Amino acid sequence: MWYKSSKTVMKISIDPIFQQDGAPPHYALAVRAYLHNEFPGRWIGRRGPIEWPPRSPDLSPLDFFLWGHLISVIYQTTPANLAELRQRKLDECG
């Protein structure tokens, strides 16, 4: 398998928790077996040792980039009114 030959070992002082994104291929038996071996009891995903909390805002990858980016773009200058604020949001997301 490709991950065995290209795997990079990181030396860290704590045990990391691996987070799946819920994609269907990540539910494959081979993937789950690999995660059980590499991250015993420390991975978040479907049928993993730590179940993915449904609609959890705490684990949303959008928190790390999208919202901060949108705020910085939308508020580059202060909107004159609520209608302008709404339009800027639509322009950036549409």
Backbone atoms as SQL, in Angstrom:
CREATE TABLE atoms (id INTEGER PRIMARY KEY, chain TEXT, resi INTEGER, resn TEXT, atom TEXT, x REAL, y REAL, z REAL);
INSERT INTO atoms VALUES
  (1, 'A', 1, 'MET', 'N', 0.835, -1.183, 0.000),
  (2, 'A', 1, 'MET', 'CA', 0.000, 0.000, 0.000),
  (3, 'A', 1, 'MET', 'C', 0.880, 1.248, 0.000),
  (4, 'A', 2, 'TRP', 'N', 0.417, 2.314, -0.643),
  (5, 'A', 2, 'TRP', 'CA', 1.223, 3.521, -0.834),
  (6, 'A', 2, 'TRP', 'C', 1.623, 4.179, 0.464),
  (7, 'A', 3, 'TYR', 'N', 0.769, 4.162, 1.483),
  (8, 'A', 3, 'TYR', 'CA', 1.072, 4.912, 2.692),
  (9, 'A', 3, 'TYR', 'C', 2.224, 4.312, 3.483),
  (10, 'A', 4, 'LYS', 'N', 2.488, 3.025, 3.336),
  (11, 'A', 4, 'LYS', 'CA', 3.604, 2.410, 4.056),
  (12, 'A', 4, 'LYS', 'C', 4.945, 2.891, 3.507),
  (13, 'A', 5, 'SER', 'N', 5.041, 3.063, 2.192),
  (14, 'A', 5, 'SER', 'CA', 6.314, 3.475, 1.607),
  (15, 'A', 5, 'SER', 'C', 6.545, 4.979, 1.690),
  (16, 'A', 6, 'SER', 'N', 5.467, 5.767, 1.747),
  (17, 'A', 6, 'SER', 'CA', 5.649, 7.219, 1.749),
  (18, 'A', 6, 'SER', 'C', 5.408, 7.837, 3.121),
  (19, 'A', 7, 'LYS', 'N', 5.220, 7.010, 4.124),
  (20, 'A', 7, 'LYS', 'CA', 4.888, 7.492, 5.458),
  (21, 'A', 7, 'LYS', 'C', 6.070, 8.226, 6.086),
  (22, 'A', 8, 'THR', 'N', 5.789, 9.377, 6.669),
  (23, 'A', 8, 'THR', 'CA', 6.794, 10.144, 7.387),
  (24, 'A', 8, 'THR', 'C', 6.485, 10.050, 8.867),
  (25, 'A', 9, 'VAL', 'N', 7.464, 9.683, 9.649),
  (26, 'A', 9, 'VAL', 'CA', 7.266, 9.563, 11.093),
  (27, 'A', 9, 'VAL', 'C', 7.607, 10.888, 11.743),
  (28, 'A', 10, 'MET', 'N', 6.679, 11.388, 12.550),
  (29, 'A', 10, 'MET', 'CA', 6.898, 12.651, 13.250),
  (30, 'A', 10, 'MET', 'C', 7.142, 12.367, 14.722),
  (31, 'A', 11, 'LYS', 'N', 8.119, 13.009, 15.286),
  (32, 'A', 11, 'LYS', 'CA', 8.392, 12.902, 16.714),
  (33, 'A', 11, 'LYS', 'C', 7.667, 14.039, 17.413),
  (34, 'A', 12, 'ILE', 'N', 6.670, 13.702, 18.195),
  (35, 'A', 12, 'ILE', 'CA', 5.944, 14.710, 18.944),
  (36, 'A', 12, 'ILE', 'C', 5.790, 14.240, 20.381),
  (37, 'A', 13, 'SER', 'N', 5.533, 15.178, 21.267),
  (38, 'A', 13, 'SER', 'CA', 5.507, 14.848, 22.685),
  (39, 'A', 13, 'SER', 'C', 4.157, 14.334, 23.176),
  (40, 'A', 14, 'ILE', 'N', 3.099, 14.488, 22.386),
  (41, 'A', 14, 'ILE', 'CA', 1.793, 13.975, 22.777),
  (42, 'A', 14, 'ILE', 'C', 1.268, 13.068, 21.687),
  (43, 'A', 15, 'ASP', 'N', 0.271, 12.275, 22.030),
  (44, 'A', 15, 'ASP', 'CA', -0.344, 11.395, 21.037),
  (45, 'A', 15, 'ASP', 'C', -1.397, 12.168, 20.259),
  (46, 'A', 16, 'PRO', 'N', -1.227, 12.300, 18.939),
  (47, 'A', 16, 'PRO', 'CA', -2.200, 13.060, 18.149),
  (48, 'A', 16, 'PRO', 'C', -3.508, 12.292, 17.991),
  (49, 'A', 17, 'ILE', 'N', -4.579, 13.031, 17.743),
  (50, 'A', 17, 'ILE', 'CA', -5.872, 12.440, 17.407),
  (51, 'A', 17, 'ILE', 'C', -6.113, 12.750, 15.939),
  (52, 'A', 18, 'PHE', 'N', -6.316, 11.697, 15.145),
  (53, 'A', 18, 'PHE', 'CA', -6.537, 11.857, 13.712),
  (54, 'A', 18, 'PHE', 'C', -8.016, 12.101, 13.466),
  (55, 'A', 19, 'GLN', 'N', -8.333, 13.085, 12.628),
  (56, 'A', 19, 'GLN', 'CA', -9.723, 13.454, 12.345),
  (57, 'A', 19, 'GLN', 'C', -10.077, 13.150, 10.902),
  (58, 'A', 20, 'GLN', 'N', -11.085, 12.280, 10.688),
  (59, 'A', 20, 'GLN', 'CA', -11.608, 12.002, 9.360),
  (60, 'A', 20, 'GLN', 'C', -12.544, 13.132, 8.957),
  (61, 'A', 21, 'ASP', 'N', -12.854, 13.231, 7.670),
  (62, 'A', 21, 'ASP', 'CA', -13.815, 14.245, 7.234),
  (63, 'A', 21, 'ASP', 'C', -15.155, 13.643, 6.831),
  (64, 'A', 22, 'GLY', 'N', -15.349, 12.360, 7.041),
  (65, 'A', 22, 'GLY', 'CA', -16.636, 11.739, 6.760),
  (66, 'A', 22, 'GLY', 'C', -16.836, 11.268, 5.335),
  (67, 'A', 23, 'ALA', 'N', -15.813, 11.339, 4.498),
  (68, 'A', 23, 'ALA', 'CA', -15.941, 10.883, 3.110),
  (69, 'A', 23, 'ALA', 'C', -16.165, 9.365, 3.081),
  (70, 'A', 24, 'PRO', 'N', -17.052, 8.866, 2.217),
  (71, 'A', 24, 'PRO', 'CA', -17.341, 7.435, 2.162),
  (72, 'A', 24, 'PRO', 'C', -16.112, 6.527, 2.013),
  (73, 'A', 25, 'PRO', 'N', -15.081, 6.888, 1.219),
  (74, 'A', 25, 'PRO', 'CA', -13.923, 5.997, 1.120),
  (75, 'A', 25, 'PRO', 'C', -13.193, 5.786, 2.453),
  (76, 'A', 26, 'HIS', 'N', -13.354, 6.703, 3.382),
  (77, 'A', 26, 'HIS', 'CA', -12.673, 6.573, 4.672),
  (78, 'A', 26, 'HIS', 'C', -13.305, 5.511, 5.556),
  (79, 'A', 27, 'TYR', 'N', -14.463, 4.996, 5.146),
  (80, 'A', 27, 'TYR', 'CA', -15.139, 3.954, 5.913),
  (81, 'A', 27, 'TYR', 'C', -14.665, 2.559, 5.497),
  (82, 'A', 28, 'ALA', 'N', -13.837, 2.459, 4.479),
  (83, 'A', 28, 'ALA', 'CA', -13.346, 1.163, 4.003),
  (84, 'A', 28, 'ALA', 'C', -12.619, 0.425, 5.127),
  (85, 'A', 29, 'LEU', 'N', -12.765, -0.877, 5.140),
  (86, 'A', 29, 'LEU', 'CA', -12.164, -1.704, 6.179),
  (87, 'A', 29, 'LEU', 'C', -10.650, -1.507, 6.253),
  (88, 'A', 30, 'ALA', 'N', -9.985, -1.421, 5.101),
  (89, 'A', 30, 'ALA', 'CA', -8.526, -1.240, 5.087),
  (90, 'A', 30, 'ALA', 'C', -8.124, 0.087, 5.728),
  (91, 'A', 31, 'VAL', 'N', -8.908, 1.133, 5.483),
  (92, 'A', 31, 'VAL', 'CA', -8.606, 2.447, 6.061),
  (93, 'A', 31, 'VAL', 'C', -8.782, 2.400, 7.567),
  (94, 'A', 32, 'ARG', 'N', -9.897, 1.814, 8.025),
  (95, 'A', 32, 'ARG', 'CA', -10.138, 1.738, 9.469),
  (96, 'A', 32, 'ARG', 'C', -9.100, 0.867, 10.165),
  (97, 'A', 33, 'ALA', 'N', -8.675, -0.217, 9.521),
  (98, 'A', 33, 'ALA', 'CA', -7.637, -1.074, 10.103),
  (99, 'A', 33, 'ALA', 'C', -6.325, -0.305, 10.237),
  (100, 'A', 34, 'TYR', 'N', -5.986, 0.459, 9.214),
  (101, 'A', 34, 'TYR', 'CA', -4.767, 1.278, 9.261),
  (102, 'A', 34, 'TYR', 'C', -4.834, 2.287, 10.407),
  (103, 'A', 35, 'LEU', 'N', -5.969, 2.967, 10.533),
  (104, 'A', 35, 'LEU', 'CA', -6.114, 3.963, 11.593),
  (105, 'A', 35, 'LEU', 'C', -6.077, 3.322, 12.973),
  (106, 'A', 36, 'HIS', 'N', -6.697, 2.147, 13.122),
  (107, 'A', 36, 'HIS', 'CA', -6.637, 1.441, 14.407),
  (108, 'A', 36, 'HIS', 'C', -5.195, 1.098, 14.767),
  (109, 'A', 37, 'ASN', 'N', -4.401, 0.768, 13.753),
  (110, 'A', 37, 'ASN', 'CA', -2.999, 0.416, 13.980),
  (111, 'A', 37, 'ASN', 'C', -2.139, 1.642, 14.275),
  (112, 'A', 38, 'GLU', 'N', -2.313, 2.698, 13.501),
  (113, 'A', 38, 'GLU', 'CA', -1.468, 3.888, 13.627),
  (114, 'A', 38, 'GLU', 'C', -1.915, 4.856, 14.725),
  (115, 'A', 39, 'PHE', 'N', -3.212, 4.912, 14.979),
  (116, 'A', 39, 'PHE', 'CA', -3.771, 5.829, 15.985),
  (117, 'A', 39, 'PHE', 'C', -4.708, 5.051, 16.911),
  (118, 'A', 40, 'PRO', 'N', -4.187, 4.081, 17.663),
  (119, 'A', 40, 'PRO', 'CA', -5.059, 3.230, 18.480),
  (120, 'A', 40, 'PRO', 'C', -5.877, 4.044, 19.486),
  (121, 'A', 41, 'GLY', 'N', -7.196, 3.983, 19.305),
  (122, 'A', 41, 'GLY', 'CA', -8.099, 4.698, 20.194),
  (123, 'A', 41, 'GLY', 'C', -8.082, 6.207, 20.035),
  (124, 'A', 42, 'ARG', 'N', -7.400, 6.714, 18.988),
  (125, 'A', 42, 'ARG', 'CA', -7.202, 8.160, 18.844),
  (126, 'A', 42, 'ARG', 'C', -7.567, 8.659, 17.452),
  (127, 'A', 43, 'TRP', 'N', -8.658, 8.194, 16.898),
  (128, 'A', 43, 'TRP', 'CA', -9.102, 8.777, 15.631),
  (129, 'A', 43, 'TRP', 'C', -10.606, 8.977, 15.655),
  (130, 'A', 44, 'ILE', 'N', -11.028, 10.061, 15.009),
  (131, 'A', 44, 'ILE', 'CA', -12.429, 10.452, 14.965),
  (132, 'A', 44, 'ILE', 'C', -12.969, 10.108, 13.588),
  (133, 'A', 45, 'GLY', 'N', -14.021, 9.306, 13.542),
  (134, 'A', 45, 'GLY', 'CA', -14.619, 8.944, 12.266),
  (135, 'A', 45, 'GLY', 'C', -15.734, 7.936, 12.449),
  (136, 'A', 46, 'ARG', 'N', -16.408, 7.656, 11.360),
  (137, 'A', 46, 'ARG', 'CA', -17.527, 6.718, 11.385),
  (138, 'A', 46, 'ARG', 'C', -17.062, 5.343, 11.841),
  (139, 'A', 47, 'ARG', 'N', -17.686, 4.822, 12.862),
  (140, 'A', 47, 'ARG', 'CA', -17.360, 3.523, 13.472),
  (141, 'A', 47, 'ARG', 'C', -15.928, 3.476, 14.014),
  (142, 'A', 48, 'GLY', 'N', -15.386, 4.616, 14.347),
  (143, 'A', 48, 'GLY', 'CA', -14.063, 4.659, 14.953),
  (144, 'A', 48, 'GLY', 'C', -14.181, 4.673, 16.462),
  (145, 'A', 49, 'PRO', 'N', -13.065, 4.704, 17.154),
  (146, 'A', 49, 'PRO', 'CA', -13.105, 4.733, 18.616),
  (147, 'A', 49, 'PRO', 'C', -13.750, 6.009, 19.161),
  (148, 'A', 50, 'ILE', 'N', -13.659, 7.101, 18.399),
  (149, 'A', 50, 'ILE', 'CA', -14.322, 8.352, 18.765),
  (150, 'A', 50, 'ILE', 'C', -15.264, 8.681, 17.613),
  (151, 'A', 51, 'GLU', 'N', -16.560, 8.562, 17.855),
  (152, 'A', 51, 'GLU', 'CA', -17.541, 8.847, 16.796),
  (153, 'A', 51, 'GLU', 'C', -17.535, 10.326, 16.456),
  (154, 'A', 52, 'TRP', 'N', -17.757, 10.637, 15.193),
  (155, 'A', 52, 'TRP', 'CA', -17.832, 12.022, 14.742),
  (156, 'A', 52, 'TRP', 'C', -19.121, 12.626, 15.282),
  (157, 'A', 53, 'PRO', 'N', -19.042, 13.696, 16.082),
  (158, 'A', 53, 'PRO', 'CA', -20.268, 14.308, 16.590),
  (159, 'A', 53, 'PRO', 'C', -21.066, 14.929, 15.442),
  (160, 'A', 54, 'PRO', 'N', -22.360, 14.630, 15.337),
  (161, 'A', 54, 'PRO', 'CA', -23.146, 15.177, 14.234),
  (162, 'A', 54, 'PRO', 'C', -23.230, 16.695, 14.275),
  (163, 'A', 55, 'ARG', 'N', -22.942, 17.317, 13.140),
  (164, 'A', 55, 'ARG', 'CA', -23.009, 18.771, 12.986),
  (165, 'A', 55, 'ARG', 'C', -22.246, 19.512, 14.080),
  (166, 'A', 56, 'SER', 'N', -21.103, 18.988, 14.445),
  (167, 'A', 56, 'SER', 'CA', -20.323, 19.592, 15.520),
  (168, 'A', 56, 'SER', 'C', -19.593, 20.841, 15.042),
  (169, 'A', 57, 'PRO', 'N', -19.902, 21.998, 15.614),
  (170, 'A', 57, 'PRO', 'CA', -19.165, 23.203, 15.224),
  (171, 'A', 57, 'PRO', 'C', -17.727, 23.180, 15.738),
  (172, 'A', 58, 'ASP', 'N', -17.463, 22.354, 16.742),
  (173, 'A', 58, 'ASP', 'CA', -16.117, 22.284, 17.307),
  (174, 'A', 58, 'ASP', 'C', -15.120, 21.632, 16.365),
  (175, 'A', 59, 'LEU', 'N', -15.588, 20.807, 15.450),
  (176, 'A', 59, 'LEU', 'CA', -14.692, 20.073, 14.561),
  (177, 'A', 59, 'LEU', 'C', -14.785, 20.525, 13.115),
  (178, 'A', 60, 'SER', 'N', -15.447, 21.629, 12.876),
  (179, 'A', 60, 'SER', 'CA', -15.656, 22.092, 11.511),
  (180, 'A', 60, 'SER', 'C', -14.385, 22.708, 10.925),
  (181, 'A', 61, 'PRO', 'N', -13.855, 22.133, 9.819),
  (182, 'A', 61, 'PRO', 'CA', -12.677, 22.716, 9.180),
  (183, 'A', 61, 'PRO', 'C', -12.905, 24.145, 8.688),
  (184, 'A', 62, 'LEU', 'N', -14.166, 24.537, 8.485),
  (185, 'A', 62, 'LEU', 'CA', -14.442, 25.898, 8.031),
  (186, 'A', 62, 'LEU', 'C', -13.996, 26.929, 9.058),
  (187, 'A', 63, 'ASP', 'N', -13.978, 26.542, 10.318),
  (188, 'A', 63, 'ASP', 'CA', -13.563, 27.476, 11.363),
  (189, 'A', 63, 'ASP', 'C', -12.115, 27.921, 11.190),
  (190, 'A', 64, 'PHE', 'N', -11.305, 27.119, 10.550),
  (191, 'A', 64, 'PHE', 'CA', -9.885, 27.420, 10.474),
  (192, 'A', 64, 'PHE', 'C', -9.511, 28.340, 9.320),
  (193, 'A', 65, 'PHE', 'N', -10.378, 28.496, 8.351),
  (194, 'A', 65, 'PHE', 'CA', -10.035, 29.362, 7.229),
  (195, 'A', 65, 'PHE', 'C', -11.200, 30.222, 6.760),
  (196, 'A', 66, 'LEU', 'N', -12.282, 29.594, 6.368),
  (197, 'A', 66, 'LEU', 'CA', -13.338, 30.286, 5.632),
  (198, 'A', 66, 'LEU', 'C', -13.905, 31.485, 6.370),
  (199, 'A', 67, 'TRP', 'N', -14.320, 31.315, 7.623),
  (200, 'A', 67, 'TRP', 'CA', -14.981, 32.425, 8.320),
  (201, 'A', 67, 'TRP', 'C', -14.029, 33.590, 8.528),
  (202, 'A', 68, 'GLY', 'N', -12.795, 33.310, 8.904),
  (203, 'A', 68, 'GLY', 'CA', -11.818, 34.389, 9.066),
  (204, 'A', 68, 'GLY', 'C', -11.549, 35.112, 7.764),
  (205, 'A', 69, 'HIS', 'N', -11.463, 34.351, 6.678),
  (206, 'A', 69, 'HIS', 'CA', -11.233, 34.950, 5.362),
  (207, 'A', 69, 'HIS', 'C', -12.408, 35.836, 4.955),
  (208, 'A', 70, 'LEU', 'N', -13.632, 35.320, 5.117),
  (209, 'A', 70, 'LEU', 'CA', -14.809, 36.106, 4.743),
  (210, 'A', 70, 'LEU', 'C', -14.897, 37.400, 5.539),
  (211, 'A', 71, 'ILE', 'N', -14.661, 37.320, 6.826),
  (212, 'A', 71, 'ILE', 'CA', -14.732, 38.522, 7.663),
  (213, 'A', 71, 'ILE', 'C', -13.696, 39.547, 7.221),
  (214, 'A', 72, 'SER', 'N', -12.481, 39.085, 6.929),
  (215, 'A', 72, 'SER', 'CA', -11.446, 40.045, 6.520),
  (216, 'A', 72, 'SER', 'C', -11.784, 40.701, 5.182),
  (217, 'A', 73, 'VAL', 'N', -12.399, 39.967, 4.270),
  (218, 'A', 73, 'VAL', 'CA', -12.767, 40.532, 2.968),
  (219, 'A', 73, 'VAL', 'C', -13.992, 41.444, 3.094),
  (220, 'A', 74, 'ILE', 'N', -15.004, 40.966, 3.790),
  (221, 'A', 74, 'ILE', 'CA', -16.253, 41.729, 3.914),
  (222, 'A', 74, 'ILE', 'C', -16.049, 43.035, 4.675),
  (223, 'A', 75, 'TYR', 'N', -15.222, 43.002, 5.696),
  (224, 'A', 75, 'TYR', 'CA', -15.029, 44.196, 6.527),
  (225, 'A', 75, 'TYR', 'C', -13.754, 44.968, 6.186),
  (226, 'A', 76, 'GLN', 'N', -13.249, 44.804, 4.963),
  (227, 'A', 76, 'GLN', 'CA', -12.086, 45.590, 4.538),
  (228, 'A', 76, 'GLN', 'C', -12.381, 47.076, 4.732),
  (229, 'A', 77, 'THR', 'N', -13.589, 47.453, 4.401),
  (230, 'A', 77, 'THR', 'CA', -14.114, 48.784, 4.734),
  (231, 'A', 77, 'THR', 'C', -15.461, 48.552, 5.404),
  (232, 'A', 78, 'THR', 'N', -15.838, 49.430, 6.284),
  (233, 'A', 78, 'THR', 'CA', -17.089, 49.265, 7.019),
  (234, 'A', 78, 'THR', 'C', -18.290, 49.426, 6.089),
  (235, 'A', 79, 'PRO', 'N', -19.199, 48.440, 6.081),
  (236, 'A', 79, 'PRO', 'CA', -20.403, 48.569, 5.258),
  (237, 'A', 79, 'PRO', 'C', -21.240, 49.761, 5.728),
  (238, 'A', 80, 'ALA', 'N', -21.861, 50.446, 4.787),
  (239, 'A', 80, 'ALA', 'CA', -22.658, 51.631, 5.116),
  (240, 'A', 80, 'ALA', 'C', -23.956, 51.270, 5.823),
  (241, 'A', 81, 'ASN', 'N', -24.504, 50.089, 5.489),
  (242, 'A', 81, 'ASN', 'CA', -25.773, 49.681, 6.093),
  (243, 'A', 81, 'ASN', 'C', -25.912, 48.162, 6.003),
  (244, 'A', 82, 'LEU', 'N', -26.995, 47.653, 6.554),
  (245, 'A', 82, 'LEU', 'CA', -27.232, 46.216, 6.578),
  (246, 'A', 82, 'LEU', 'C', -27.377, 45.633, 5.173),
  (247, 'A', 83, 'ALA', 'N', -28.014, 46.360, 4.287),
  (248, 'A', 83, 'ALA', 'CA', -28.186, 45.879, 2.905),
  (249, 'A', 83, 'ALA', 'C', -26.831, 45.693, 2.220),
  (250, 'A', 84, 'GLU', 'N', -25.920, 46.630, 2.433),
  (251, 'A', 84, 'GLU', 'CA', -24.583, 46.506, 1.839),
  (252, 'A', 84, 'GLU', 'C', -23.831, 45.321, 2.441),
  (253, 'A', 85, 'LEU', 'N', -23.967, 45.124, 3.738),
  (254, 'A', 85, 'LEU', 'CA', -23.329, 43.980, 4.392),
  (255, 'A', 85, 'LEU', 'C', -23.844, 42.668, 3.796),
  (256, 'A', 86, 'ARG', 'N', -25.142, 42.561, 3.644),
  (257, 'A', 86, 'ARG', 'CA', -25.733, 41.352, 3.049),
  (258, 'A', 86, 'ARG', 'C', -25.236, 41.140, 1.624),
  (259, 'A', 87, 'GLN', 'N', -25.153, 42.205, 0.858),
  (260, 'A', 87, 'GLN', 'CA', -24.699, 42.084, -0.529),
  (261, 'A', 87, 'GLN', 'C', -23.242, 41.631, -0.591),
  (262, 'A', 88, 'ARG', 'N', -22.413, 42.148, 0.290),
  (263, 'A', 88, 'ARG', 'CA', -21.003, 41.719, 0.313),
  (264, 'A', 88, 'ARG', 'C', -20.895, 40.229, 0.622),
  (265, 'A', 89, 'LYS', 'N', -21.695, 39.762, 1.558),
  (266, 'A', 89, 'LYS', 'CA', -21.688, 38.328, 1.882),
  (267, 'A', 89, 'LYS', 'C', -22.074, 37.508, 0.655),
  (268, 'A', 90, 'LEU', 'N', -23.130, 37.930, -0.012),
  (269, 'A', 90, 'LEU', 'CA', -23.580, 37.214, -1.211),
  (270, 'A', 90, 'LEU', 'C', -22.521, 37.241, -2.309),
  (271, 'A', 91, 'ASP', 'N', -21.880, 38.385, -2.500),
  (272, 'A', 91, 'ASP', 'CA', -20.846, 38.509, -3.531),
  (273, 'A', 91, 'ASP', 'C', -19.676, 37.571, -3.252),
  (274, 'A', 92, 'GLU', 'N', -19.260, 37.474, -2.010),
  (275, 'A', 92, 'GLU', 'CA', -18.108, 36.641, -1.664),
  (276, 'A', 92, 'GLU', 'C', -18.426, 35.155, -1.687),
  (277, 'A', 93, 'CYS', 'N', -19.637, 34.790, -1.322),
  (278, 'A', 93, 'CYS', 'CA', -20.009, 33.371, -1.244),
  (279, 'A', 93, 'CYS', 'C', -20.616, 32.838, -2.531),
  (280, 'A', 94, 'GLY', 'N', -21.055, 33.739, -3.398),
  (281, 'A', 94, 'GLY', 'CA', -21.764, 33.303, -4.598),
  (282, 'A', 94, 'GLY', 'C', -20.869, 33.086, -5.713);
